[in-house]
Amino acid sequence: MSNVTAVPAAPSAEALKHFEDEFTFETDCSDVHAAAQSGGFDFVLLDVRSHQLYNEGHLPGAISLPHGKIIASKLEAYPQDTLFVTYCAGPHCNGAARGAVRLAKLGRPVKIMAGGVTGWLDEGYSLERALEPA
């Protein structure tokens, strides 16, 4: 018996609910890219890394707001039902989740973009550099 099979898989009905529910918590690089290519976002894309990393390269259309700086006053310009999508460096980083927690605590709808910058680059998409420092 391997470590893979040592714990049995969930019953199919439970697995279905679990995997369907994941889509309410996250999106992926391809879907974010498609939204950007369609002419605009119907969400706010937040780069929750440091301003320095944002300036070195970020997803097109992203706003720099480090996760530790997410507070109510920074969100006042956005209607309460605005969906925020957070991303960070990649799967090795928990900044996107930290940002999502802060947004959820403020009562804001939020999803994480799975893969972060690493996933974005792996998909073959390019980054923008900041024209003016964030």
C-alpha positions as CSV (number, residue, x, y, z in Angstrom):
1,M,0.0,0.0,0.0
2,S,1.4,3.4,-0.9
3,N,0.9,6.7,0.9
4,V,-1.5,7.6,-2.0
5,T,-3.9,4.8,-1.2
6,A,-3.3,4.6,2.6
7,V,-6.1,7.2,3.1
8,P,-9.1,6.2,1.0
9,A,-10.5,8.7,-1.5
10,A,-13.7,10.5,-0.5
11,P,-17.0,9.2,-1.8
12,S,-17.8,10.7,-5.2
13,A,-20.6,12.9,-4.0
14,E,-18.3,14.5,-1.4
15,A,-15.5,14.8,-3.9
16,L,-17.8,16.5,-6.4
17,K,-18.9,19.1,-3.8
18,H,-15.3,19.7,-2.7
19,F,-14.0,20.3,-6.2
20,E,-17.0,22.4,-7.3
21,D,-16.6,24.5,-4.2
22,E,-13.0,25.3,-5.0
23,F,-14.2,27.4,-8.0
24,T,-15.9,29.8,-5.5
25,F,-12.5,30.4,-3.8
26,E,-10.1,30.5,-6.7
27,T,-9.6,31.2,-10.4
28,D,-6.6,30.5,-12.6
29,C,-4.2,32.3,-14.8
30,S,-5.9,31.4,-18.0
31,D,-9.3,32.8,-16.8
32,V,-7.6,36.0,-15.6
33,H,-5.7,36.3,-18.9
34,A,-8.9,35.8,-20.9
35,A,-10.7,38.5,-18.9
36,A,-7.8,40.9,-19.7
37,Q,-7.9,40.0,-23.4
38,S,-11.7,40.6,-23.6
39,G,-11.3,44.3,-22.9
40,G,-11.6,44.6,-19.2
41,F,-12.0,43.1,-15.8
42,D,-15.2,42.7,-14.0
43,F,-13.1,42.3,-10.8
44,V,-10.1,44.1,-9.2
45,L,-6.8,42.2,-9.7
46,L,-4.6,42.8,-6.6
47,D,-0.9,42.1,-6.6
48,V,-0.4,41.6,-2.9
49,R,3.4,41.3,-3.0
50,S,5.7,44.2,-2.1
51,H,5.7,47.4,-4.1
52,Q,9.2,46.6,-5.2
53,L,8.3,43.2,-6.6
54,Y,5.2,44.8,-8.3
55,N,7.5,47.4,-9.9
56,E,9.8,44.7,-11.2
57,G,7.0,42.9,-13.0
58,H,3.3,42.4,-12.5
59,L,0.2,41.1,-14.3
60,P,-1.3,43.6,-16.7
61,G,-4.1,45.5,-15.1
62,A,-3.1,44.6,-11.5
63,I,-3.1,47.1,-8.7
64,S,-0.3,47.0,-6.1
65,L,-1.7,46.5,-2.6
66,P,0.6,44.4,-0.3
67,H,-1.5,42.1,1.8
68,G,-0.3,43.8,5.0
69,K,-1.7,47.1,3.8
70,I,-5.2,45.9,3.0
71,I,-7.5,48.0,5.2
72,A,-11.0,49.3,4.8
73,S,-9.8,52.9,3.8
74,K,-7.8,51.5,0.9
75,L,-11.0,49.9,-0.5
76,E,-13.4,52.8,-0.2
77,A,-13.4,53.6,-3.9
78,Y,-14.8,50.2,-4.7
79,P,-18.5,49.2,-4.3
80,Q,-19.0,46.7,-1.5
81,D,-19.9,43.9,-4.0
82,T,-16.6,44.3,-6.0
83,L,-14.9,41.0,-6.5
84,F,-11.1,41.1,-5.6
85,V,-8.7,38.5,-7.0
86,T,-5.4,38.3,-5.2
87,Y,-2.2,36.9,-6.4
88,C,1.4,36.6,-5.1
89,A,4.7,35.1,-6.3
90,G,3.3,31.6,-6.8
91,P,2.4,28.3,-5.2
92,H,5.3,28.6,-2.8
93,C,3.9,31.8,-1.4
94,N,0.9,32.3,0.9
95,G,0.6,36.1,0.3
96,A,-2.5,35.6,-1.9
97,A,-4.2,33.7,0.9
98,R,-3.1,36.4,3.5
99,G,-4.7,39.1,1.3
100,A,-7.8,37.0,0.8
101,V,-8.2,36.6,4.6
102,R,-7.9,40.4,5.1
103,L,-10.5,41.1,2.3
104,A,-12.9,38.5,3.7
105,K,-12.6,39.9,7.2
106,L,-13.6,43.3,5.7
107,G,-16.7,41.6,4.2
108,R,-15.4,41.8,0.6
109,P,-15.9,39.1,-2.1
110,V,-12.5,37.5,-2.9
111,K,-10.8,34.8,-4.9
112,I,-7.2,33.8,-5.2
113,M,-5.5,33.4,-8.6
114,A,-3.9,29.9,-8.4
115,G,-0.3,29.8,-9.5
116,G,0.5,33.5,-9.0
117,V,3.3,35.1,-11.0
118,T,5.0,31.7,-11.4
119,G,1.8,30.2,-13.0
120,W,1.3,33.2,-15.1
121,L,4.8,32.9,-16.6
122,D,4.4,29.1,-16.9
123,E,1.4,29.8,-19.1
124,G,3.5,31.9,-21.4
125,Y,2.0,35.2,-20.5
126,S,4.1,38.3,-20.0
127,L,4.5,40.8,-17.1
128,E,4.4,44.6,-17.2
129,R,6.8,46.8,-15.4
130,A,5.6,49.8,-13.5
131,L,6.1,53.1,-15.3
132,E,5.9,54.9,-12.0
133,P,6.8,53.2,-8.8
134,A,3.8,52.0,-6.8
